[in-house]
């Protein structure tokens, strides 16, 4: 969290940014439902004016969310100056960056039949490449990065609510199972590889099932090595969580991967989430690849 002073900690200020088509509209709607005063596509040079007006206004506004992106054209480049102003005034702020894979973004633009704001005569993919380059510095500054590639609108809203609706003394933690064959999640902070655990895929009775089924859970957790790993990793997390909270981390994503994301990773992710429920966390569990089928390992 960017914080130069504690003098105005009563104001919660969030900048929502990211790639075109990554879900900023849905994010700002969710923040509005959470009680944020929201402004879309505000030129950065007007941020000081807005905050001054809020300060002078009769209604006490405690939560503000601003969508800032490349639609502002040349005005977008004034964002660093706006950040410098906020730091000088001692205002706390967080940056939420929404990302997605190139394939997901191209698909969304085709479905909506909208053009990419930077594409012009070039194709959509060229516009996405240009935008990634323009936003790379901003992404590196973001406290919270959410990969929306495989998220539905309702899932994205759930994740936004999970992060920004948490109690101040609780760290929002997302525990996600995934399959390495489908790629490592872009927003993962910690990646756990559980492919060392015996694979239920090779048991013909378990292959069509998933880690949600009791038979698969018993198979995975019945392995002594798996039990020892869970115990030791939970102990590590119990040490790490207070350190992350102390450091001011706003969201932790733990990605648990096996080959196909259907059996072992699902069981282990569920168990780690159960472990974290007993710490200072607000835990959300999601299984990215569990429904992709049992064709992969």
VEXKE-195717 format. One record per residue: x, y, z of N, C-alpha, C in turn; chain; residue in three letters. Coordinates in steps of 0.05 Angstrom, whole numbers. Example, Ala and Ser with C-alpha at 12.3 -4.5 7.8 and 13.67 -1.06 7.14 Angstrom:
2
nxx  nyy  nzz  caxx  cayy  cazz  cxx  cyy  czz  mol  type
264  -114  156  246  -90  156  264  -66  156  A  ala
257  -45  142  273  -21  143  258  1  157  A  ser
END
This chain:
297
nxx  nyy  nzz  caxx  cayy  cazz  cxx  cyy  czz  mol  type
17  -24  0  0  0  0  18  25  0  A  unk
12  44  -18  27  69  -19  17  87  4  A  unk
35  95  21  27  111  45  50  128  53  A  unk
47  154  51  69  172  59  64  183  87  A  unk
39  181  97  32  192  123  6  179  132  A  unk
1  181  158  -23  169  169  -44  191  174  A  unk
-40  215  163  -57  238  169  -85  236  157  A  unk
-89  221  136  -115  220  123  -123  191  118  A  unk
-119  174  138  -125  145  135  -155  139  134  A  unk
-171  160  139  -200  155  139  -210  152  110  A  unk
-195  160  90  -203  158  62  -191  133  50  A  unk
-208  116  38  -199  92  24  -201  98  -6  A  unk
-178  100  -19  -176  108  -47  -165  85  -63  A  unk
-180  77  -84  -171  55  -101  -170  64  -130  A  unk
-148  58  -143  -146  62  -172  -151  35  -186  A  unk
-171  35  -203  -177  11  -219  -166  15  -247  A  unk
-148  -2  -255  -136  1  -282  -131  -27  -293  A  unk
-119  -28  -316  -113  -53  -329  -119  -53  -358  A  unk
-118  -76  -371  -121  -79  -399  -150  -75  -408  A  unk
-153  -64  -431  -180  -61  -443  -192  -89  -447  A  unk
-217  -92  -438  -230  -118  -440  -225  -137  -417  A  unk
-209  -128  -397  -202  -146  -374  -223  -145  -352  A  unk
-243  -127  -353  -265  -128  -334  -266  -104  -316  A  unk
-256  -81  -324  -256  -57  -307  -284  -48  -301  A  unk
-302  -50  -321  -329  -41  -318  -343  -57  -296  A  unk
-340  -84  -297  -352  -101  -277  -340  -96  -249  A  unk
-314  -90  -249  -301  -85  -223  -312  -60  -210  A  unk
-315  -39  -226  -324  -13  -214  -354  -16  -205  A  unk
-370  -32  -219  -397  -36  -211  -398  -50  -184  A  unk
-381  -70  -181  -379  -84  -155  -371  -66  -133  A  unk
-350  -49  -138  -341  -30  -117  -363  -10  -110  A  unk
-379  -3  -130  -401  15  -124  -421  2  -105  A  unk
-426  -25  -110  -444  -40  -92  -432  -42  -64  A  unk
-406  -40  -62  -392  -42  -35  -391  -15  -21  A  unk
-403  6  -34  -405  32  -21  -384  52  -30  A  unk
-369  46  -51  -349  65  -61  -362  86  -78  A  unk
-352  110  -76  -359  132  -95  -341  128  -119  A  unk
-353  122  -142  -338  113  -166  -339  134  -188  A  unk
-316  138  -201  -313  155  -224  -298  140  -246  A  unk
-310  139  -269  -298  124  -291  -284  143  -311  A  unk
-259  136  -319  -244  150  -339  -238  179  -332  A  unk
-231  183  -307  -224  210  -297  -196  217  -306  A  unk
-191  240  -320  -164  249  -327  -148  252  -301  A  unk
-124  241  -300  -107  242  -275  -103  270  -265  A  unk
-101  290  -283  -95  317  -273  -119  329  -257  A  unk
-142  316  -259  -165  326  -243  -168  312  -216  A  unk
-151  293  -211  -153  279  -185  -150  297  -161  A  unk
-130  316  -161  -129  334  -138  -154  351  -134  A  unk
-166  360  -157  -190  376  -155  -213  359  -143  A  unk
-215  334  -152  -237  317  -142  -234  313  -112  A  unk
-210  308  -102  -206  303  -74  -211  328  -57  A  unk
-204  351  -68  -210  375  -54  -240  380  -51  A  unk
-254  374  -73  -283  378  -72  -296  358  -53  A  unk
-286  333  -52  -296  313  -33  -291  323  -5  A  unk
-268  334  0  -261  344  27  -279  366  35  A  unk
-286  384  16  -303  407  23  -332  401  24  A  unk
-340  378  11  -368  371  9  -381  365  36  A  unk
-407  368  36  -422  363  61  -424  334  68  A  unk
-427  317  48  -428  288  52  -400  277  57  A  unk
-398  261  78  -372  250  85  -367  224  69  A  unk
-350  226  49  -344  203  32  -318  190  42  A  unk
-320  165  49  -296  151  60  -283  132  40  A  unk
-298  124  18  -287  105  -1  -291  115  -29  A  unk
-269  117  -44  -269  127  -72  -255  107  -90  A  unk
-266  101  -113  -254  84  -133  -253  99  -159  A  unk
-230  101  -171  -226  115  -196  -216  96  -218  A  unk
-229  96  -240  -220  80  -263  -202  98  -280  A  unk
-177  90  -283  -158  105  -299  -145  86  -319  A  unk
-147  92  -345  -135  74  -365  -128  90  -390  A  unk
-120  75  -411  -109  88  -435  -130  103  -451  A  unk
-155  101  -443  -176  117  -458  -171  146  -454  A  unk
-156  154  -433  -150  182  -429  -130  194  -449  A  unk
-119  177  -466  -100  187  -486  -75  199  -473  A  unk
-67  222  -483  -43  235  -472  -46  243  -443  A  unk
-71  248  -435  -76  255  -407  -69  233  -388  A  unk
-69  207  -398  -63  184  -381  -35  186  -369  A  unk
-17  199  -384  11  200  -375  15  218  -351  A  unk
-6  232  -343  -4  249  -319  -9  234  -293  A  unk
-11  207  -295  -18  191  -271  5  192  -251  A  unk
30  190  -260  52  191  -242  53  217  -226  A  unk
46  239  -239  44  264  -224  22  264  -203  A  unk
0  250  -210  -22  248  -191  -13  231  -167  A  unk
2  210  -172  12  193  -150  31  209  -132  A  unk
48  225  -145  66  242  -129  51  262  -112  A  unk
30  273  -122  13  291  -106  1  277  -82  A  unk
-9  253  -87  -22  237  -65  -1  231  -43  A  unk
23  223  -52  44  216  -33  52  241  -17  A  unk
53  264  -30  61  289  -16  40  296  4  A  unk
14  291  -2  -8  298  16  -12  277  38  A  unk
2  255  35  -1  233  55  -26  217  53  A  unk
-36  215  28  -61  200  24  -55  171  17  A  unk
-69  153  31  -66  124  25  -81  118  -1  A  unk
-70  100  -17  -84  91  -41  -73  63  -49  A  unk
-90  49  -63  -83  22  -73  -89  22  -103  A  unk
-74  5  -117  -78  2  -145  -87  -27  -151  A  unk
-111  -29  -163  -121  -55  -172  -117  -57  -202  A  unk
-102  -77  -210  -96  -81  -239  -110  -106  -248  A  unk
-126  -103  -269  -140  -126  -281  -126  -135  -307  A  unk
-118  -160  -307  -103  -171  -329  -119  -195  -341  A  unk
-111  -203  -365  -122  -227  -378  -103  -236  -400  A  unk
-106  -260  -408  -89  -271  -429  -96  -258  -456  A  unk
-78  -259  -475  -83  -248  -501  -107  -262  -514  A  unk
-108  -288  -512  -130  -304  -524  -157  -295  -512  A  unk
-158  -292  -486  -183  -284  -473  -192  -256  -482  A  unk
-173  -238  -484  -180  -210  -493  -189  -210  -522  A  unk
-175  -224  -539  -183  -225  -567  -211  -236  -570  A  unk
-217  -258  -555  -243  -270  -556  -265  -251  -547  A  unk
-259  -235  -526  -279  -216  -516  -285  -194  -535  A  unk
-264  -184  -548  -268  -163  -568  -284  -173  -592  A  unk
-279  -198  -599  -295  -209  -622  -324  -213  -614  A  unk
-328  -222  -589  -356  -227  -580  -372  -201  -578  A  unk
-359  -180  -569  -373  -154  -566  -372  -137  -592  A  unk
-355  -146  -611  -352  -131  -637  -343  -103  -632  A  unk
-328  -99  -611  -316  -73  -606  -287  -73  -615  A  unk
-277  -49  -622  -249  -47  -630  -232  -40  -606  A  unk
-207  -49  -607  -188  -42  -586  -181  -13  -589  A  unk
-180  2  -567  -174  31  -569  -147  38  -581  A  unk
-128  19  -581  -102  25  -593  -98  10  -619  A  unk
-118  -5  -629  -114  -21  -653  -113  -5  -678  A  unk
-133  13  -682  -136  29  -706  -134  12  -731  A  unk
-115  16  -748  -113  1  -773  -102  -27  -767  A  unk
-87  -30  -745  -76  -56  -738  -97  -74  -727  A  unk
-90  -100  -723  -109  -118  -711  -111  -115  -681  A  unk
-130  -130  -669  -134  -128  -640  -109  -136  -625  A  unk
-95  -157  -634  -72  -167  -619  -50  -146  -618  A  unk
-47  -131  -640  -26  -109  -640  -33  -88  -619  A  unk
-59  -82  -616  -68  -62  -596  -63  -73  -568  A  unk
-67  -98  -564  -63  -110  -537  -33  -109  -530  A  unk
-16  -115  -549  13  -114  -545  22  -86  -537  A  unk
12  -66  -552  19  -38  -546  9  -30  -518  A  unk
-15  -39  -511  -26  -31  -485  -11  -45  -462  A  unk
-3  -70  -466  13  -83  -445  39  -68  -440  A  unk
52  -59  -461  77  -44  -458  72  -18  -443  A  unk
50  -4  -450  44  22  -438  37  19  -408  A  unk
25  -4  -401  16  -8  -373  35  -24  -356  A  unk
57  -33  -367  75  -51  -352  85  -38  -326  A  unk
92  -12  -327  101  2  -303  79  4  -282  A  unk
55  9  -291  33  12  -273  26  -15  -260  A  unk
28  -37  -275  23  -64  -264  44  -70  -243  A  unk
69  -62  -247  90  -68  -228  85  -53  -202  A  unk
70  -32  -202  64  -16  -178  39  -26  -163  A  unk
23  -43  -177  -3  -51  -166  0  -70  -142  A  unk
-15  -64  -121  -16  -82  -98  -32  -107  -104  A  unk
-53  -104  -120  -72  -125  -126  -74  -129  -156  A  unk
-67  -153  -165  -69  -160  -193  -88  -184  -195  A  unk
-109  -181  -212  -128  -203  -215  -128  -212  -245  A  unk
-123  -237  -249  -124  -248  -276  -153  -257  -281  A  unk
-166  -244  -300  -195  -250  -306  -199  -269  -329  A  unk
-177  -281  -339  -179  -297  -363  -201  -318  -361  A  unk
-203  -332  -338  -222  -354  -335  -244  -347  -315  A  unk
-248  -322  -310  -269  -314  -291  -294  -305  -305  A  unk
-317  -314  -295  -342  -303  -305  -347  -276  -291  A  unk
-367  -262  -300  -373  -236  -287  -379  -240  -258  A  unk
-395  -260  -251  -402  -264  -223  -377  -272  -206  A  unk
-359  -288  -218  -335  -296  -204  -316  -272  -199  A  unk
-314  -254  -219  -298  -230  -215  -310  -213  -193  A  unk
-336  -209  -193  -349  -194  -172  -344  -206  -145  A  unk
-345  -233  -144  -340  -247  -119  -312  -242  -109  A  unk
-293  -241  -127  -265  -237  -119  -261  -208  -110  A  unk
-273  -189  -124  -271  -161  -116  -283  -158  -88  A  unk
-306  -170  -83  -318  -168  -57  -301  -181  -36  A  unk
-288  -203  -43  -271  -217  -25  -248  -200  -16  A  unk
-235  -186  -35  -212  -169  -29  -219  -144  -14  A  unk
-239  -129  -24  -245  -103  -13  -268  -103  8  A  unk
-280  -125  12  -301  -127  32  -291  -140  58  A  unk
-265  -147  59  -254  -160  83  -250  -141  106  A  unk
-251  -151  130  -246  -135  154  -217  -125  152  A  unk
-212  -102  165  -186  -89  162  -164  -106  174  A  unk
-170  -123  194  -149  -139  207  -147  -167  194  A  unk
-161  -172  173  -159  -198  159  -147  -195  131  A  unk
-129  -213  124  -117  -213  98  -133  -230  79  A  unk
-144  -219  57  -158  -235  38  -138  -254  24  A  unk
-144  -280  25  -127  -300  13  -144  -317  -6  A  unk
-135  -319  -31  -148  -336  -51  -131  -361  -54  A  unk
-142  -384  -50  -129  -410  -55  -140  -422  -80  A  unk
-124  -426  -100  -133  -434  -126  -119  -460  -135  A  unk
-135  -480  -143  -124  -503  -156  -122  -498  -186  A  unk
-102  -510  -199  -98  -507  -228  -83  -530  -239  A  unk
-83  -532  -265  -68  -553  -279  -44  -540  -294  A  unk
-21  -551  -290  3  -540  -303  1  -542  -333  A  unk
-14  -561  -343  -17  -564  -373  -32  -540  -385  A  unk
-47  -525  -368  -62  -502  -377  -48  -476  -370  A  unk
-25  -477  -358  -10  -453  -351  -13  -445  -322  A  unk
8  -432  -311  8  -422  -284  -9  -396  -283  A  unk
-26  -393  -263  -42  -368  -261  -24  -343  -259  A  unk
-31  -323  -275  -14  -299  -276  -13  -283  -250  A  unk
-34  -286  -234  -36  -270  -209  -27  -285  -184  A  unk
-13  -307  -188  -5  -324  -165  19  -310  -151  A  unk
17  -309  -124  39  -300  -107  56  -324  -99  A  unk
43  -345  -91  57  -370  -83  47  -393  -101  A  unk
66  -408  -113  58  -430  -130  67  -456  -116  A  unk
48  -474  -112  54  -499  -99  50  -522  -119  A  unk
71  -537  -123  71  -560  -142  66  -586  -127  A  unk
43  -598  -130  37  -623  -115  38  -648  -133  A  unk
52  -646  -155  54  -668  -174  71  -691  -162  A  unk
83  -688  -139  98  -709  -126  80  -729  -112  A  unk
54  -722  -108  35  -739  -95  25  -760  -115  A  unk
22  -785  -108  11  -805  -126  -15  -796  -140  A  unk
-18  -802  -165  -39  -790  -182  -64  -808  -184  A  unk
-87  -799  -175  -112  -815  -177  -120  -820  -206  A  unk
-109  -805  -224  -115  -807  -253  -111  -835  -263  A  unk
-91  -849  -252  -84  -876  -261  -101  -898  -249  A  unk
-119  -891  -231  -138  -910  -220  -164  -907  -236  A  unk
-171  -927  -251  -194  -926  -269  -220  -919  -255  A  unk
-222  -926  -229  -246  -919  -215  -247  -890  -206  A  unk
-223  -878  -204  -222  -850  -195  -218  -830  -218  A  unk
-209  -839  -240  -202  -822  -262  -225  -803  -270  A  unk
-250  -812  -273  -272  -794  -281  -282  -776  -259  A  unk
-272  -780  -234  -281  -763  -212  -263  -739  -209  A  unk
-268  -723  -190  -251  -699  -184  -243  -699  -155  A  unk
-227  -679  -148  -218  -676  -120  -241  -669  -101  A  unk
-264  -663  -111  -287  -658  -93  -300  -684  -83  A  unk
-295  -706  -97  -307  -731  -90  -292  -744  -66  A  unk
-307  -755  -47  -294  -766  -23  -274  -788  -29  A  unk
-279  -804  -51  -261  -825  -58  -233  -814  -66  A  unk
-233  -793  -81  -208  -781  -90  -194  -767  -66  A  unk
-210  -754  -50  -199  -741  -26  -185  -762  -8  A  unk
-198  -784  -4  -187  -805  13  -161  -816  1  A  unk
-161  -819  -25  -137  -830  -39  -113  -811  -35  A  unk
-118  -785  -39  -96  -765  -37  -87  -762  -9  A  unk
-106  -758  10  -99  -753  38  -90  -778  52  A  unk
-95  -801  40  -86  -826  52  -56  -831  48  A  unk
-44  -814  32  -15  -817  27  0  -802  49  A  unk
19  -816  62  34  -804  84  50  -780  76  A  unk
62  -781  52  77  -758  43  59  -733  40  A  unk
35  -737  29  16  -715  26  9  -704  53  A  unk
4  -721  73  -3  -711  100  19  -695  112  A  unk
44  -705  108  67  -690  119  71  -663  105  A  unk
66  -663  79  69  -638  64  48  -617  74  A  unk
23  -626  77  2  -607  85  8  -596  113  A  unk
17  -613  131  24  -603  158  46  -583  158  A  unk
67  -588  142  90  -570  142  84  -544  127  A  unk
68  -546  105  62  -522  90  42  -504  105  A  unk
24  -517  120  5  -501  136  21  -486  158  A  unk
41  -499  169  58  -487  189  73  -463  177  A  unk
82  -466  152  96  -444  138  76  -421  134  A  unk
52  -426  126  32  -405  121  25  -391  148  A  unk
23  -406  169  18  -393  195  40  -374  203  A  unk
64  -379  194  86  -360  198  84  -337  179  A  unk
78  -342  154  78  -322  133  56  -301  136  A  unk
32  -311  142  8  -293  142  12  -268  159  A  unk
21  -271  184  25  -246  200  47  -228  188  A  unk
67  -240  175  87  -223  163  76  -207  139  A  unk
59  -220  123  46  -207  101  28  -184  111  A  unk
13  -189  132  -5  -169  144  12  -145  154  A  unk
34  -151  168  51  -131  179  63  -114  156  A  unk
69  -126  134  81  -112  111  61  -96  96  A  unk
35  -101  101  14  -85  88  4  -98  62  A  unk
9  -124  58  -1  -137  34  -32  -137  35  A  unk
-43  -133  11  -72  -130  9  -87  -155  0  A  unk
-73  -173  -13  -86  -197  -24  -64  -218  -30  A  unk
-68  -242  -21  -49  -264  -26  -63  -285  -42  A  unk
-50  -293  -64  -60  -314  -82  -41  -338  -80  A  unk
-52  -361  -70  -37  -386  -68  -47  -404  -90  A  unk
-30  -411  -109  -38  -428  -132  -27  -456  -127  A  unk
-44  -476  -126  -36  -504  -121  -40  -519  -147  A  unk
-18  -530  -158  -20  -542  -184  -13  -572  -185  A  unk
-28  -587  -201  -20  -614  -209  -21  -614  -240  A  unk
-20  -637  -252  -17  -637  -281  -42  -626  -295  A  unk
-66  -637  -288  -90  -629  -301  -108  -611  -285  A  unk
-102  -607  -259  -118  -589  -243  -145  -600  -234  A  unk
-147  -627  -234  -173  -639  -229  -174  -656  -204  A  unk
-152  -668  -196  -152  -687  -174  -136  -676  -150  A  unk
-109  -680  -151  -92  -674  -128  -93  -645  -120  A  unk
-91  -627  -139  -90  -598  -132  -116  -589  -119  A  unk
-139  -601  -127  -165  -594  -115  -165  -602  -86  A  unk
-157  -626  -80  -157  -637  -53  -139  -620  -35  A  unk
-114  -615  -45  -95  -600  -28  -104  -571  -25  A  unk
-114  -559  -45  -124  -531  -43  -146  -529  -22  A  unk
-165  -548  -23  -186  -548  -3  -175  -551  25  A  unk
-155  -568  28  -144  -573  55  -129  -549  65  A  unk
-113  -536  47  -99  -512  55  -118  -489  63  A  unk
-140  -487  48  -160  -466  55  -172  -472  82  A  unk
-177  -497  88  -188  -504  115  -168  -496  136  A  unk
-142  -501  131  -121  -494  150  -121  -463  154  A  unk
-123  -448  133  -122  -419  135  -146  -407  149  A  unk
-168  -421  149  -192  -410  162  -187  -406  192  A  unk
-166  -418  203  -160  -415  231  -139  -393  236  A  unk
-133  -378  216  -114  -356  219  -128  -329  213  A  unk
-112  -308  213  -124  -281  209  -128  -276  179  A  unk
-145  -292  167  -150  -290  138  -179  -291  131  A  unk
-185  -280  108  -212  -284  96  -206  -301  71  A  unk
-215  -326  71  -206  -345  51  -227  -350  30  A  unk
-218  -350  5  -235  -356  -18  -221  -379  -33  A  unk
-236  -400  -39  -225  -423  -53  -238  -424  -81  A  unk
-221  -428  -101  -231  -431  -129  -215  -452  -143  A  unk
-227  -466  -162  -215  -488  -176  -216  -482  -206  A  unk
-194  -472  -217  -194  -461  -244  -200  -482  -265  A  unk
-188  -506  -262  -188  -525  -284  -203  -551  -278  A  unk
-217  -552  -256  -230  -577  -248  -250  -586  -268  A  unk
-263  -568  -282  -284  -575  -301  -275  -579  -330  A  unk
-249  -578  -334  -239  -581  -361  -240  -610  -371  A  unk
-246  -628  -353  -249  -656  -361  -227  -673  -350  A  unk
-230  -699  -352  -211  -718  -341  -192  -729  -362  A  unk
-191  -714  -385  -174  -725  -406  -145  -722  -401  A  unk
-137  -702  -384  -109  -697  -378  -102  -708  -351  A  unk
-76  -709  -346  -67  -720  -320  -63  -698  -300  A  unk
END
